[in-house]
Amino acid sequence: MSTTSFNENLRESAVFNLGNAVTMVVDDSAFGLDLTCEALRGFGIQTRYSCYSAADAIDILKDQTIDLLLVDCEMPGMDGHELVKWLRNSQLDPNAYVPVIMTAGHVRKSKVAAVRDCGANYLVTKPFSAASLLERLIWVARDSRPFLEVDDYKGPDRRFQTSVPREQNERRSDMIARVAFEAAKAEMATLVTPETA
């Protein structure tokens, strides 16, 4: 798990050089494609490959190495989820492990789950601000979750929190209650200062 907070705000003094990142943007909408590329250009990222379909993206991914993929969820034919699943299972090294940010206009709980389960790193809702996209790019760059290959899933670990192992013969419900109690106890300890004790 990353040592940085998930909702970490970027410091104004933070400096990141993303100019050498080989980036691909896939969106069937010309407006969406241009908007994403322009936002990236504002951060110094030149979109090397822009594609209107998953099929075009696959042709490039088979021959060219990329550092970052931004892909729209909803596209005719092969959609973004299918493209990411194909990529994760493609055995194209290093492209199969590239960070993937998916974009979507309408986000429901089921879509968030679909993005997580296809192997993407993150979902950004459209229309997005340049600041929110930059924050997600930095978050993905700092993401230290391990890459998993379990059953039919390949992608970053879907758990954002480190799990706590159960004690011997402990039931799952008891473990959840114990962890919640320990978290509440730790929070109470931070609220009790020498002045209030």
Residue, then its C-alpha position, 0 to 999 in steps of 0.5 A: m500500500s502506498t505510504t501517501s494518503f489516498n486523498e492527498n492534496l498535491r503541494e504547490s511546491a511539488v515538481f513532477n517531470l512527465g514530459n518523457a512519459v509515452t502516453m496513449v489515449v483511447d476514446d471513441s469521442a473526438f471531443g473526449l479524446d481532444l479534451t484528455c490530450e489537451a489536459l495532458r499537454g497542460f502537464g507537459i505530457q505529449t500523447r504519443y498515441s491517440c486512438y478512436s477504438a480498442a482495435d486501433a489501440i491493440d495494433i499499437l500496443k502489440d508493437q510499441t511500449i507505453d508508460l501510461l494508458l487512459v481509456d474511455c469505458e464506453m466505446p462501441g465494439m470492444d469497450g474499455h473494460e475489454l481492452v484493459k482485460w485483453l492488455r492484462n492478459s496479453q503477456l506483452d511485457p511491459n505493456a501488460y503491467v502499464p498503469v491504466i486510468m479509465t474515464a467515464g461520463h456516468v459512474r454507478k457503483s457497478k461501473v466502479a466495480a467493473v473498472r476495478d475488476c478489469g485490472a485498471n488502476y483508477l477511474v476518473t469521471k468526465p467531465f474532469s478538471a485538469a487538477s483532478l486528472l493531475e491528482r489521479l496521475i500522481w496517485v497512480a505514479r505513487d501507487s505501490r500496490p503489487f500486481l496480482e495474477v489470481d484466477d481470471y484477474k490480472g492487475p493491481d491489488r484491488r485492496f487499498q488497505t493492508s489486511v490484518p491476519r486473523e488469530q488462530n481459530e478466529r471467525r471472520s466476524d470476530m476479526i472484523a469486530r476486533v479490528a474495528f475495536e482496535a481502530a476506535k481505541a487508537e482514535m480515542a487515544t489520540l483524542v485524550t491529551p494530558e490536558t484532558a486526562 
